[in-house]
Amino acid sequence: MNDAQAIQAVLDDLSAPKLTAYKNLGLKDDWQVIQSYIFLLDLAGHFVVPLQLLEIALRNKMYKEIAKQTKNQFWYNAVPYSKDSKRQVTLAKSEALKDGKTSPDDIICRLMFGFWVYMTDKPYRPSFTPKAGEPAGTNLWQFIKGDVFPGATASMNHIFDELKAINKMRNRLFHHEPLWKLSGHQDLAAAVARTRAQYDRVLKVLGWISPEKLNLINGLGNTAKFYTACDATLFKPMPTAAEQAVKDAKDAQDAQDAQDGSTLVEQANGTQAPQSQTVTTKAA
């Protein structure tokens, strides 16, 4: 298989519509498209840890503080305002019941991230005024904002907007869609910059919810690894057939040398008998 065939084989295995966005980054050829795809996919992988920490912290803090404020551990049966939120609760309870589980922990762990995001919307704030014929909301955030978002000085409206943006990005991530995609012309540098901005937003909101967890992943080097990956040199020329043949020969020789060296060590340690030698003697 020649270089062109190898590249085409990789392209054929990937979704053509997904690759269209990468081909629009002003890249030189299909080999750069493949490298860009893998590079940006690798950057997306760095989102898993901070996103998971953010989701779990938000869910647990919100459940705990709303239960405390309403004095009801089953508040999810009465507080959710929108039809979609109520539908999600019904679905979560049904799924839990199928597994023979009915405790609050069993319910809340089955509620999607979007449910918690929309619990920060207007119907749960003191300024909410329902339209004619609509039910009243539940004023939560006047009382629990500082407990759920101890690191935030932003308004609830801004917090809601940032959480919505993260929810949209999260859905793209888990549906294998590019995190950086926007309408209009982009190049690779812009794609990396947008991915980095998305990551920065996750860190910011994680810090609002749990400064301790943000400090943890900073201290463990997770964030530094992401920023280092963003700055990595990307494009490498595809080796020619001659260069690949030289590399293959060198790899084979290195493997043989390693095997020969291992054999000599074994013989020196007496763990392997030396090969028999034939001694030729003259007839009398």
C-alpha positions as MATLAB code, in Angstrom:
seq = 'MNDAQAIQAVLDDLSAPKLTAYKNLGLKDDWQVIQSYIFLLDLAGHFVVPLQLLEIALRNKMYKEIAKQTKNQFWYNAVPYSKDSKRQVTLAKSEALKDGKTSPDDIICRLMFGFWVYMTDKPYRPSFTPKAGEPAGTNLWQFIKGDVFPGATASMNHIFDELKAINKMRNRLFHHEPLWKLSGHQDLAAAVARTRAQYDRVLKVLGWISPEKLNLINGLGNTAKFYTACDATLFKPMPTAAEQAVKDAKDAQDAQDAQDGSTLVEQANGTQAPQSQTVTTKAA';
ca = [
       0.000    0.000    0.000;
       1.449    3.376   -0.991;
       1.150    6.655    0.939;
      -1.948    7.863   -0.898;
      -3.691    4.534   -0.343;
      -2.791    4.546    3.364;
      -4.207    8.052    3.819;
      -7.366    7.168    1.912;
      -7.850    4.034    4.019;
      -7.846    6.170    7.175;
     -10.205    8.731    5.642;
     -12.596    5.971    4.559;
     -12.836    4.730    8.153;
     -13.821    8.179    9.435;
     -17.133    9.940    8.923;
     -16.993   12.182    5.866;
     -19.374   14.817    7.334;
     -17.255   15.041   10.496;
     -14.079   15.496    8.471;
     -15.602   18.317    6.431;
     -15.122   20.724    9.343;
     -11.435   19.801    9.515;
     -10.983   20.192    5.775;
     -12.295   23.751    6.131;
      -9.418   24.717    8.440;
      -7.226   25.746    5.523;
      -5.020   22.666    5.725;
      -2.591   21.721    2.976;
      -3.615   18.125    2.309;
      -5.430   15.064    3.646;
      -2.421   14.051    5.744;
      -2.702   17.329    7.669;
      -6.458   16.774    7.993;
      -5.825   13.403    9.665;
      -3.203   14.857   12.007;
      -5.507   17.760   12.931;
      -8.369   15.376   13.621;
      -6.271   13.283   16.026;
      -4.683   16.368   17.609;
      -7.998   18.096   18.376;
      -9.536   14.797   19.482;
      -6.692   14.416   21.969;
      -7.341   17.926   23.323;
     -11.009   17.036   23.818;
      -9.977   14.070   25.953;
      -8.557   16.457   28.553;
     -12.089   17.712   29.339;
     -13.265   14.484   30.970;
     -11.741   15.000   34.435;
     -12.778   18.629   35.103;
     -16.224   18.055   33.571;
     -16.895   15.023   35.731;
     -15.770   16.848   38.864;
     -17.970   19.827   37.956;
     -21.067   17.717   37.284;
     -20.814   15.664   40.455;
     -20.091   18.677   42.662;
     -22.969   20.697   41.175;
     -25.458   17.842   41.501;
     -24.567   16.940   45.071;
     -24.389   20.516   46.334;
     -27.662   21.519   44.712;
     -29.521   18.486   46.002;
     -28.203   18.966   49.536;
     -28.865   22.711   49.751;
     -32.335   22.554   48.164;
     -33.288   19.725   50.535;
     -32.093   21.849   53.442;
     -33.918   24.972   52.225;
     -37.217   23.182   51.493;
     -36.877   20.808   54.461;
     -37.765   18.002   52.081;
     -35.382   15.317   50.832;
     -37.904   14.479   48.096;
     -38.055   18.064   46.819;
     -37.592   16.895   43.219;
     -41.247   15.775   43.277;
     -42.527   19.326   43.770;
     -39.894   21.977   43.004;
     -39.008   21.455   39.291;
     -40.846   24.061   37.225;
     -40.692   23.221   33.532;
     -42.442   20.311   31.850;
     -39.096   18.981   30.651;
     -37.623   19.004   34.166;
     -40.682   17.197   35.514;
     -40.431   14.665   32.692;
     -36.791   13.996   33.567;
     -37.710   13.346   37.203;
     -40.459   10.925   36.149;
     -38.029    9.094   33.870;
     -35.324    8.921   36.564;
     -37.796    7.500   39.089;
     -39.010    4.928   36.565;
     -35.467    3.794   35.754;
     -34.568    3.557   39.436;
     -37.706    1.559   40.189;
     -36.807   -0.968   37.486;
     -33.649   -1.645   39.487;
     -35.642   -1.883   42.723;
     -34.257    1.419   44.015;
     -36.272    4.390   45.255;
     -34.013    6.454   47.532;
     -33.194   10.099   46.715;
     -29.614    9.090   45.878;
     -30.935    6.599   43.332;
     -33.087    9.285   41.719;
     -30.691   12.220   41.584;
     -27.826   10.190   40.104;
     -30.096    9.459   37.136;
     -30.966   13.094   36.433;
     -29.061   14.521   33.480;
     -26.648   17.427   33.783;
     -29.092   19.664   31.928;
     -31.644   19.189   34.704;
     -29.282   20.763   37.230;
     -28.311   23.530   34.830;
     -31.934   24.603   34.404;
     -32.486   24.543   38.155;
     -30.503   27.816   38.115;
     -32.945   29.464   35.672;
     -35.333   32.344   36.434;
     -38.235   30.361   38.005;
     -35.981   29.646   40.997;
     -34.891   33.234   41.592;
     -36.574   35.942   43.693;
     -37.105   38.239   40.699;
     -39.247   35.717   38.793;
     -42.733   36.865   37.806;
     -44.849   34.203   36.076;
     -47.003   35.028   33.104;
     -50.778   34.945   33.425;
     -51.945   31.402   34.026;
     -48.465   30.090   34.867;
     -47.592   28.742   38.320;
     -45.344   30.619   40.699;
     -41.709   29.630   40.909;
     -39.709   28.624   43.983;
     -37.268   31.170   45.338;
     -34.122   29.181   46.010;
     -31.103   31.194   44.971;
     -31.711   34.101   47.314;
     -30.874   31.641   50.090;
     -28.524   28.971   48.713;
     -26.323   30.699   46.128;
     -23.380   31.135   48.498;
     -23.498   27.468   49.517;
     -23.708   26.018   46.002;
     -21.383   28.556   44.357;
     -19.000   29.645   47.137;
     -16.360   30.787   44.658;
     -18.667   32.913   42.487;
     -19.217   36.661   42.543;
     -21.207   36.567   39.286;
     -24.978   37.022   39.110;
     -27.266   34.003   38.855;
     -28.103   35.078   35.328;
     -24.417   34.891   34.342;
     -23.950   31.601   36.188;
     -26.919   30.155   34.287;
     -25.517   31.348   30.949;
     -22.121   29.781   31.652;
     -23.674   26.488   32.739;
     -25.813   26.428   29.583;
     -22.712   26.936   27.451;
     -20.947   24.090   29.261;
     -23.967   21.825   28.832;
     -23.990   22.501   25.086;
     -20.254   21.847   24.860;
     -20.612   18.681   26.955;
     -23.254   17.342   24.584;
     -20.944   17.968   21.630;
     -18.106   16.192   23.424;
     -20.093   13.054   24.182;
     -21.605   12.956   20.705;
     -18.093   13.117   19.206;
     -18.650   16.537   17.660;
     -15.859   19.160   17.401;
     -15.778   21.419   20.478;
     -14.346   24.299   18.471;
     -16.770   24.396   15.555;
     -18.292   27.787   14.729;
     -19.894   29.207   11.631;
     -17.632   31.237    9.402;
     -14.000   30.849    8.401;
     -11.600   29.262   10.863;
      -8.068   27.993   10.784;
      -6.321   25.476   13.024;
      -4.994   28.139   15.399;
      -8.541   29.445   15.897;
      -9.807   25.908   16.536;
      -7.171   25.371   19.225;
      -7.897   28.786   20.758;
     -11.617   28.045   20.942;
     -10.984   24.624   22.488;
      -8.760   26.292   25.053;
     -11.450   28.903   25.804;
     -13.976   26.110   26.375;
     -11.581   24.420   28.803;
     -10.983   27.706   30.623;
     -14.746   28.118   31.062;
     -15.037   24.663   32.646;
     -12.219   25.485   35.065;
     -13.796   28.834   35.942;
     -17.187   27.324   36.757;
     -15.592   24.411   38.621;
     -13.855   27.049   40.751;
     -17.209   28.718   41.415;
     -18.681   25.429   42.649;
     -15.667   23.886   44.359;
     -12.423   25.876   44.653;
     -10.926   22.817   46.365;
     -11.487   20.571   43.356;
     -10.023   23.180   41.022;
      -6.934   23.401   43.224;
      -6.728   19.604   43.196;
      -6.527   19.183   39.427;
      -4.187   22.155   39.160;
      -1.923   20.581   41.773;
      -1.983   17.178   40.084;
      -0.927   18.725   36.782;
      -4.088   18.036   34.761;
      -4.474   21.615   33.593;
      -0.770   21.987   32.799;
      -0.927   18.874   30.608;
      -3.807   20.363   28.636;
      -2.070   23.691   28.018;
       1.142   21.899   27.037;
      -0.837   19.783   24.576;
      -2.368   22.940   23.069;
       1.111   24.292   22.332;
       2.456   21.082   20.790;
       4.057   21.151   17.350;
       1.467   19.542   15.159;
       2.347   18.714   11.609;
       4.865   16.032   10.785;
       5.578   15.055    7.181;
       4.397   11.618    6.192;
       7.444    9.385    5.664;
       8.215    8.423    2.088;
       8.321    4.761    1.117;
      12.139    4.844    1.209;
      12.176    6.495    4.664;
       9.678    3.963    5.971;
      11.786    1.090    4.616;
      14.884    2.459    6.389;
      12.907    2.849    9.628;
      11.512   -0.681    9.377;
      15.005   -2.088    8.781;
      16.398   -0.154   11.759;
      13.553   -1.339   13.996;
      14.191   -4.932   12.945;
      17.933   -4.578   13.595;
      17.300   -2.978   17.000;
      15.005   -5.856   17.920;
      17.631   -8.395   16.836;
      20.378   -6.579   18.755;
      18.207   -6.562   21.862;
      17.580  -10.283   21.497;
      21.292  -11.010   20.985;
      22.177   -8.929   24.029;
      19.622  -10.767   26.135;
      21.059  -14.116   25.037;
      24.614  -13.076   25.965;
      23.476  -11.950   29.413;
      21.699  -15.251   29.986;
      24.807  -17.177   28.980;
      26.999  -15.064   31.261;
      24.639  -15.716   34.164;
      24.557  -19.424   33.413;
      20.836  -19.417   32.727;
      21.238  -20.626   29.168;
      23.665  -23.218   27.911;
      25.982  -22.001   25.157;
      25.315  -23.360   21.720;
      27.206  -26.603   21.032;
      30.354  -26.211   19.015;
      31.700  -28.704   16.528;
      35.422  -29.447   16.909;
      37.185  -30.928   13.920;
      40.171  -33.198   14.625;
      42.549  -34.859   12.234;
      42.336  -38.595   11.872;
      45.282  -40.478   13.318;
];
